[in-house]
Structure formats: C-alpha cells, structure tokens
Amino acid sequence: MKGSADASEWTDRERVLLLCSRGCMARTRHIMNDFKQLMPHVRSEAKFEKGNGLENLNEISELANCAKCIYLENRKCRDVYMWISRIDGGPSAKFLVHNMHTMNELSLAGNCLKGSRPILSFDSQFDSQPHFKVIKELLSSVFKTPNKHPKSQPFIDHVLNFSITNDGNIWFRNYQIVDNTLQLEEIGPRMVLEVIRIFDGSFHGSVLYDNPDYKPPNSIRRELKLQKATEFSQKQEQKESAKIKDAMVKNTIAGAKELDPVGELFDTNSKAAKDSVGVVLDRMIVKKKRRKSKGGNKNDAKSKKPRTENV
C-alpha cells in the first residue's frame, strides 16, 4: 500500500538521457558516473557516433522515454562540449566545459547520500539577461530530482550551485549541507560552462543567442603557436644582428690599427711597447746601481783616512 501511494504521488516522470560521444576521455566518463550518482532520474545509453547527425539524439531519447538530454562530446582528446536539450520542441544550449574535476579527483571533505534530492541555487544574474533566463530553465529542468521518485532518497542534504562569473561563464558546484551548523562543504564534481549558442529547437533550429566573446579552442591554440613562433624568430634575428655587429666591430678595430700610427704607439700589448718598457726598466736599474756604487766608494774613502794621534 505504501509503494502504491508513493507511485501515485510520483507525478513528474520525465527522465534525462545521458550519453557521450565515442572516443571520449576517461575524465568525461567519470563525470558521467558522478551525474548518475547525483541524479537518480538519469538513464544512460551507449556511446554516440560523431558522424551521425545530432538530430538523431532526439529519436534515441524518444525511444528511451526521456524528455531531456545531456550529451557530452569530446574533440581532439582535449576539448569537451556539453549539450543540454529538451526533446519536446527545445530549446537547447551548447557549452564548452572548462576546468572539469570529478569527485574522486578532488577528494573533498563533503559527502551526501546517493540519490538524495538537491536544492538548486542560482545566481541573481540569471534574471538579468534573457539568454541566462533560458539557461536557468534548462538547468533547473535537467538537474532537479522529481519528487517521490522511486530511486531517490526522501532527504535534502546537498546544494547544486550555479553562479555567473565576470566573464559570463557559469560555475557548477556541489555542496553538502552540514546538519548541525548548516554550513556548506564542497563535494564535487565541479566545472565551468562557457555558453556558445542557444537554439530554439532540440539540437537544431534558429539561433536564439550567439556568444560574441566565444573563441574556439583551436583558434586560441593557433594564436599561442603563432606568438611563440614570432618570439622565436625575433630571438633568432637578435642573435644574427649581434653576430653582424661583432664582426663589424672586429673589422673596424683591425682597420684602425693598420691606418692609425698613434694607436700603435699607445698599444701596450704590442711587442714594440713591451720592448720600450723593458729598456726603460733596464735604465732605471742601472741608475740605481750607479748610485749605490757611488755611495759605497765615499764610505770606503772616509774609512781609509789615517788616524792622527795626539803627542
């Protein structure tokens, strides 16, 4: 009787399809496992082929009886894109995921029950612009756990926080509600979502919003490579110019020695200068010897004088 009563109270039976592209990274699979633990109303499917059109995800979701879809796409084994869509007529949003970290990777102190219901906390800036309002409705419809879900716990012990940064990105954080102090301790996972586009349909349709500040990761990496290449070329040019200057200085010094006789006279390293210095030193030594010899003769003459005796 109790199970039938809970089933009758379970009115929101919409499920979320969670899948990733083939060839995804290990961290992406771990993020999917974290989402499965946090969201009991999630159903996972096999990996999706990149060559197939994204519109086929609508058919896959309908076959799985899912009204929403989260699709994680990997490109070049480094870039992660996240699609969040409502299958029944849209809208859908595409994000670029930055700084993605799993629960096990962070090893934080927080903890929560598996399948417990969360409190969704949104920044006040979500109500400031129309495209943020659309994103808020998408995130709230996907990450909320339906009331009286059979796989959910009848407890609220964690908070899913969505905040907007100064550059327009969305921070996703998961916090535990400590019972005694009602403080928050982070559990994980965490990530940063950069909005790329918002479509009015599910994985297709006209563009409702296009982020003007978005730069593809390939173009950013290309700019960094060009910057490094220009710096390297500038260093090589500086080395070549330094070599040319050194050669010019050496040539000018050699030419000056050949043409300037004054330089030869004042060149202390030349052989003639060394010889002249030696001659001067020899003369000084000879003079000192002569002085000593003269002084010695005078003393000898004084000592050889006869003594006179008093008679």
C-alpha positions in Angstrom: 0.0 0.0 0.0 2.8 2.4 0.8 4.5 1.7 -2.5 1.3 2.3 -4.4 0.8 5.6 -2.5 4.3 6.7 -3.4 3.8 5.7 -7.0 0.6 7.8 -7.1 2.4 10.8 -5.7 5.2 10.5 -8.2 3.8 12.7 -10.9 6.9 14.1 -12.6 8.1 11.1 -14.6 10.3 12.8 -17.0 13.8 11.3 -17.3 17.1 12.6 -18.6 19.1 10.8 -21.2 22.9 10.9 -20.5 25.4 9.8 -23.1 28.8 10.8 -24.6 30.5 10.6 -27.9 32.7 7.7 -29.0 36.3 8.2 -28.2 35.7 10.3 -25.1 38.3 10.8 -22.4 38.4 8.9 -19.1 37.6 12.1 -17.1 34.4 12.5 -19.2 33.2 9.0 -18.3 34.0 9.7 -14.6 31.9 12.9 -14.8 29.0 10.8 -16.2 29.3 8.4 -13.3 29.1 11.4 -10.9 26.0 12.6 -12.6 24.4 9.2 -12.3 25.0 9.2 -8.6 23.6 12.7 -8.1 20.6 12.3 -10.5 18.5 9.2 -9.9 16.2 10.1 -12.8 19.1 9.7 -15.4 19.2 7.0 -17.9 22.5 6.3 -19.8 22.9 5.0 -23.3 25.7 3.6 -25.4 28.2 6.0 -27.0 27.0 8.1 -29.8 28.9 8.1 -33.2 30.2 11.6 -34.1 29.5 11.0 -37.8 25.8 10.8 -37.2 23.7 14.0 -37.1 22.8 15.4 -33.7 19.1 15.3 -34.7 19.3 11.5 -34.2 19.7 12.1 -30.5 16.0 13.2 -30.5 15.0 9.8 -31.8 17.2 8.0 -29.3 15.7 10.0 -26.4 12.2 9.2 -27.6 13.0 5.5 -27.8 14.4 5.7 -24.2 11.3 7.6 -23.0 13.4 10.6 -22.0 12.2 14.2 -22.2 15.6 15.8 -21.8 19.1 15.0 -22.9 22.7 15.7 -21.8 25.2 15.0 -24.5 29.0 15.2 -23.8 31.2 15.5 -26.9 35.0 15.2 -27.0 37.1 16.7 -29.7 40.9 16.1 -30.2 41.0 14.3 -26.9 41.2 17.6 -25.0 38.1 19.8 -25.7 34.8 18.8 -24.0 31.4 20.2 -25.2 28.1 19.8 -23.4 24.7 19.8 -25.0 21.6 20.3 -22.8 18.3 20.0 -24.6 14.5 19.5 -24.2 13.4 16.9 -26.7 9.8 18.1 -27.0 10.4 21.2 -29.1 13.5 22.7 -27.5 15.3 24.8 -26.6 18.8 23.5 -26.5 22.1 25.0 -25.4 25.7 24.2 -26.3 28.5 24.8 -23.8 32.3 24.5 -23.7 33.4 22.8 -20.5 36.5 24.2 -18.7 38.3 23.0 -15.5 36.3 19.8 -15.2 37.1 17.8 -12.0 35.4 14.7 -10.6 34.5 13.7 -7.1 37.4 11.2 -6.7 39.8 13.6 -8.2 39.1 16.4 -5.8 39.0 14.3 -2.6 36.9 16.9 -0.7 35.5 16.5 2.8 31.9 16.8 1.8 29.6 13.9 1.3 25.9 13.2 0.5 23.5 10.3 0.1 23.3 8.7 -3.3 20.1 9.7 -5.0 19.1 12.4 -2.4 17.2 15.5 -3.6 19.3 18.7 -4.1 18.5 22.4 -3.6 19.1 24.3 -6.8 20.8 27.6 -6.1 21.1 30.2 -9.0 22.9 33.4 -9.0 20.8 36.6 -9.2 22.4 37.5 -12.5 20.5 34.7 -14.2 17.5 37.0 -14.1 19.4 39.9 -15.6 19.5 38.9 -19.3 17.1 36.8 -21.5 19.6 34.1 -22.5 20.5 33.5 -18.9 16.8 33.0 -18.1 16.6 30.3 -20.8 19.7 28.6 -19.4 18.3 28.8 -15.9 15.1 27.0 -17.0 17.2 24.3 -18.9 19.4 23.7 -15.9 16.6 23.6 -13.4 14.5 21.1 -15.5 17.5 18.8 -16.0 19.2 18.7 -12.6 16.2 18.7 -10.3 15.2 15.3 -8.9 11.5 14.6 -9.2 9.5 14.4 -6.0 8.7 10.9 -4.8 11.0 9.3 -7.4 11.4 5.6 -6.6 15.2 5.7 -6.8 15.5 8.9 -4.8 16.0 9.4 -1.1 13.5 11.5 0.8 16.2 13.8 2.1 17.7 17.1 1.0 21.3 17.1 2.1 23.2 18.9 -0.7 23.1 22.1 -2.9 23.8 22.4 -6.6 25.0 25.9 -7.1 25.1 27.8 -10.4 26.8 31.1 -10.4 27.9 33.5 -13.2 31.5 34.9 -13.3 32.6 38.3 -14.5 33.4 37.0 -18.0 29.9 35.4 -18.4 30.8 31.8 -17.7 28.7 29.5 -15.4 30.3 27.8 -12.4 28.8 24.5 -11.4 29.5 23.4 -7.8 28.0 20.7 -5.5 27.9 21.4 -1.7 26.9 19.3 1.3 24.6 20.8 3.9 26.1 20.1 7.3 23.3 19.1 9.8 24.5 20.8 13.0 25.9 24.1 11.7 24.0 24.3 8.4 27.3 25.2 6.7 28.3 24.1 3.2 31.2 21.8 2.3 32.1 21.1 -1.3 31.6 17.6 -2.5 32.2 17.7 -6.2 32.2 17.5 -9.2 33.0 21.0 -10.4 33.2 22.6 -13.8 32.9 25.8 -15.7 30.5 26.1 -18.6 31.0 28.7 -21.3 27.9 29.4 -23.4 28.4 29.1 -27.1 24.9 29.1 -28.7 21.3 28.6 -27.8 18.9 27.1 -30.3 15.1 27.3 -30.3 14.8 23.6 -31.3 16.3 20.4 -30.0 19.9 20.1 -31.3 18.9 22.3 -34.3 16.9 25.3 -35.3 17.4 29.0 -35.4 20.0 30.6 -33.2 18.5 32.5 -30.2 21.8 33.6 -28.8 25.3 33.5 -30.0 28.1 34.4 -27.6 30.2 37.2 -29.2 33.1 36.6 -26.8 33.5 32.9 -27.6 36.7 31.8 -29.3 37.2 28.2 -30.4 40.0 26.3 -28.6 41.7 25.7 -31.9 42.0 29.4 -32.7 43.3 30.1 -29.2 46.0 27.4 -29.6 46.8 28.7 -33.1 47.3 32.2 -31.7 49.6 30.8 -29.0 51.7 28.9 -31.5 52.0 32.0 -33.7 53.0 34.1 -30.7 55.7 31.5 -29.8 56.9 31.4 -33.4 57.2 35.2 -33.6 59.1 35.3 -30.3 61.5 32.6 -31.6 62.0 34.4 -34.9 62.7 37.7 -33.0 65.3 35.9 -30.8 67.0 34.5 -33.9 67.0 37.9 -35.6 68.6 39.4 -32.5 71.3 36.7 -32.5 72.1 37.3 -36.2 72.2 41.1 -35.7 74.5 40.6 -32.7 76.9 38.4 -34.8 76.9 41.0 -37.6 77.7 43.8 -35.1 80.5 41.8 -33.5 82.1 41.2 -36.9 81.8 44.9 -37.9 83.5 45.9 -34.6 86.3 43.5 -35.2 86.8 44.7 -38.7 86.8 48.4 -37.7 89.4 47.7 -34.9 91.7 45.8 -37.3 91.4 48.6 -39.9 92.1 51.3 -37.3 95.3 49.5 -36.2 96.6 49.4 -39.7 95.8 53.1 -40.5 96.4 54.8 -37.2 100.1 55.1 -36.2 99.1 56.7 -32.9 97.2 53.6 -32.0 100.4 51.6 -32.4 102.3 53.9 -30.1 99.7 53.6 -27.4 99.1 49.9 -27.8 100.5 48.4 -24.7 100.0 44.8 -25.9 102.4 45.3 -28.9 105.9 43.9 -29.0 107.5 47.3 -29.5 105.7 48.7 -26.5 106.9 45.8 -24.4 110.5 46.3 -25.6 110.4 50.0 -24.9 109.1 49.3 -21.4 111.9 46.8 -20.9 114.6 49.4 -22.0 113.2 52.0 -19.5 113.3 49.5 -16.7 116.9 48.5 -17.5 118.0 52.1 -17.4 116.3 52.7 -14.1 118.1 49.6 -12.7 121.5 50.8 -14.0 121.0 54.3 -12.4 120.1 52.7 -9.0 123.2 50.6 -9.2 125.4 53.6 -10.0 124.0 55.5 -7.1 124.7 52.6 -4.8 128.2 52.2 -6.1 129.0 56.0 -5.6 127.7 55.9 -2.1 129.8 52.9 -1.3 133.0 54.5 -2.6 132.5 57.6 -0.4 132.1 55.5 2.7 135.3 53.5 1.9 137.3 56.7 1.4 136.2 58.0 4.8 137.1 54.8 6.4 140.7 54.8 4.9 141.7 58.2 6.3 144.7 57.8 8.7 144.2 58.4 12.4 146.1 61.3 14.0 147.5 60.7 17.4 147.9 63.4 19.9 151.6 63.8 21.0 
